[in-house]
């Protein structure tokens, strides 16, 4: 049974639970981190909105703003992504109702590429690097970020070729999660033309303890044959859930009313139990964020402007 928990949002993406069990939502287009209580009271964590912008990027198809949430030592951190140029792509700490402060330095064209964000998308706590690992869709990389905001490359993904398409296709890492085996897992959207069956969930582990996962055998395909992955999450039983953005991402983003396009070409959430890939939820409108508890899977549906939930049992 599908239950809509919150609606009327502007591009919701990342989901998390706070220490009191309240749902946190990164509302990308609204520049907010929203708290939803068990009584369904919805309130922003801050009175000051985080950097955000609507209708950016090619064909004005991209929404920039808070996209993922991390809770660490009782504090809330949020990744703000962007398509290009206004120096807002950073990791922020929520400082209370009055606002937020930056953890990472200003992003600009003069910073070395290995020391800055391009378009950060998702985040996972990572004690092995003294902070977090962030998926950077714009840089086709995973970045290690320490508690002082220092950034270095953790993984760099290479582009690949497909038949009948001259330009290389970028990997575009998106959703990232910690697996039950302690490794980091990350899904790939793939770049234009968003070829079906070419997206991958990768398993990433720094085997030699040198602070990155760029040596042989440290990045391996875990689940293949997927399409336009936007998020992944492991359930408490170790099952992997995978959000595929759309049955035709190119058609959704080519122009016009993106909400209508996304509804016409819905995505889905798949379930991988270690041996078999099955459909957990079909006809999901532009799923971009997943959160699993013992009994429930929460799904943010970006262009539908809502967060829904489904029972796992």
N, C-alpha and C positions, 0 to 999 in steps of 0.2 A: 504494500500500500504506500502510495506517495503522499507525503504531507508537506505543504508549503509552510515553511517556518517564518520567513520574512520575505516581503515583496516590495516593489516600488523603489528598488535600489538602482544606483547608477554604476554599472559594471562591477559587480562584486567578484572577487577572486579568492585570495588566500583565506583559509579558515584555521582556527586554533581554539583550544579550550584554555581558559585561565585557571588559576589555582583553586578557584571556587566553583569550577564546573560550568561557568558561563561561556557561551559561544562568542568568539571574536571573529569579526568579518573585516577583511581589507576591502573597503569600498573604493576601488581605483578611481572611478570617475567623480566621486564625491570628495576625495581627499581626506577620508576619515578611516579610523579604526572604530568599528561599532561593537558595542557589547550587547548581547541578547541574553537576558536573564531567563531562568526557568519559567517565570511568569510572562515571558515574551515582551518585557519592557526593553525597548531599543534606545540606546543612548551612545553618543560619541564619547570616546575616552578623553578627547580634548576639545576645548572651545575654539582653538585655532586650527584651521585645516592644513593638512600637509600639502606639499606641492602636487599639483595635478593639472591635467589638461585633457579636453575632449577633442576628438576629430583631428588627431595628428597623424603624421606618417603618410605613406603612399595611399592615395585615394581617400585620405582623411579617415582611414579605417582603424586607427590605433588610438587607444585610450591610455594616457600616461598617469601614473600616480601610485599610491600604496598598493602593492601586489602580494605581499607575503608577510607573515607575522612569526616572530620567535619569542618564546618566554624563557628567560634565563635568570636564575637566582632571584626570582620574584619580580623581575622587571620585564616590560614589554618593549620589544624592538620591532621595527617595521622597515621593510625594503621599499623604496620608491624607485620605480623604473621610469624610463622615458624613451621616446624615439630618437630625439636628437636635441642637443645643444644648450639647454638653459641651466646647466650645472646643478640639476636637482637630483640626479641619479645617485642616491646615497643610502646608507643605513642610518636610521634615526632611532633614538631612544625616547620613549614617551616619558615625560618628566612629571606628569600630573595633568590635572584639568587645564592648567594654563598653557600647555603646549608640549614642545619636543626640542631635542637638540641633536645635532649631527654627530655620528660616531666616526664615519669615514670622511676623508677630505673632499673638497670640491672636485667635481668631475669637469675637466676642461680639455681642450684639444692639445694643450701643451704638456700635460702629464704623460709620463711613460705609459704605454698601453698596459703593461703588466702591473701597474700600480693604481689603476682606476677602474671604475665601473663603466660599462657601455650602456647596456640595457638590462640591469639585474631583474630577475623574475621570481626566484624562490630561494628559500634559505632553510638550512638545517643546523642545529647545534652540533658543534664538532670539537670536543675537547682535544682531539688529536692535533689540531692546529691552534689550540688556545683561543677558540672563539666559534666561528661559523664557517660553513662552506656555502657559497652562493652560486646559483646557476645564472650565468650572464648570457642571455639569448643573443644580444648584439655582438658579443665577443666570441661566440661559439666556444665557451669555456666554463669551467668551474673555477671559482676564485676562493682562496683561503683568506679569511679576515680575522685578525686577532682582536682582543678586547680594546686595544688602543686605536683600532681603525686602520692598521697597516694591512695592505692587500698584496697578495702574490698569486701567480698562476698555480692552480692545483691540477687541472686537466685542460688540455686544448684539443678540441675535436676537429678533425679534418673534414673538408667537403668531399662529396662523392659524385659520381656521374651516373646518369640513367640514359637509356636509349631514347633517341629522337629529341633530345634536349641538349643544346650546345653548351650552355653554361653549367659549371659545377653547381650542385645543390648543397646548401649549407645544412649542418646538422641541427642547429638551434636547440640547445638544451633548455628544458622548461622545468617541470615539476621534479622535486628532489625529496628523498625520504631516507630515513635510517632503516635498514633491514633488520630482521630478527637475528641475523648472524653478525651484526655489528658493522657491516659494510654500508657504504652509501650507494644509493640507487638513484638514477636520473633518467627521465624520459626525454625524447627528442621530438620536437614539432616537425622538423625538416622545413627548409625554406621553399620558396617558389620553385616549381609549380605544385608543391605539396603532394608529391607522388604517393598514391595508395600503396600500402604494404612496405614502405621504406623506413618507417619510424621504428625506433628501438628503445627498449629499457636497458640501460647499461648498469653493470655492477662495477663499483669503483672502490679500490682499497689500496692504501699506501703500505705495501708489503715490506718495504725495507726501512721504513721510518725516516725517510729523508725529507718529509714535509710536503711531498706532492705525490701524485699518482700518474706520473708520466713515464715510468719505466715499463719494460716489457712485462705483460701479464697482469698489470695493475688495473686495466680497464678492459672488461670483457662484455660481450652481448649476453643479456640475461633472458629477455623475451624479444623475439623479432616478428616481422610480418605485420606490424601495426601501422596506424595512420594518424598523423597530426595529434600527438600526445600533448596534453596541456598540464596534467598532474598525475601523480601516483601516490598511493598510500598503502601501508601494510595494516591489515587488521590485527587484532590482538592474538589471533590464532595463526598468524604468519601468512595468511592469504594476501596476495597483492591485487589491489584495485587500480585500474588504469582508465583515465578519462581521455577519450578521443573527441576532439573538438567538433567535428562535423563530418557528414558523409560526403561533402564537397566543399572544402574550405575555400578553394579558389572562387566558387560561386558566391559564397557568403561575403567575401572581402572585395569583390570586384566593383562594388558601388551600389548606390541606391540606399534603401532603408535596411541597415544591417540587422535590426531586430526581425524584420520580415524575412530577410534572407536566411538568418539562423534558424528561424522557425520552419522554413521550407526545407532546410537541409540539416536536420538535427544531428547531434552526436550521440554518444553512448558511453557507458561505463562497462568495462570488461573485468572479468575475474580470472586470475591465474593462481591455480592451486599447487603449482610446482610441476604439473604434468599436462594439464589441459587448460585451454583458454575458452571461457564461456562468456555469454552476455549476461551481465548482472542487471543493467537497466538500459532500455532502448528509448529512442525518441526523447533524449535529453537535450535541451536547447543550449548549445554552446557551453558545455561544462568546462570550468576553468579551475576549480578548487575542490579538493576532497579532504574529508576528515572522518576517521573511523574511531568509534568507541567499541565496547564489547558487543553492543546490540544494535548499533545504528551507523549508517553511512550518511554523512551530510555532503551535499553537492551544491556548489555555487554555479548558477547558470547566468553567465555574464550578460548576454544580450536580452535575456528574459527579465533581468533585474531582480532575481530572487535567489533564495537559498532554500532548498528542499531537503527532506530527509526520508530515508527508506530503511526498513528493518533488515538486519542481517540474518536473523534466525527464521 
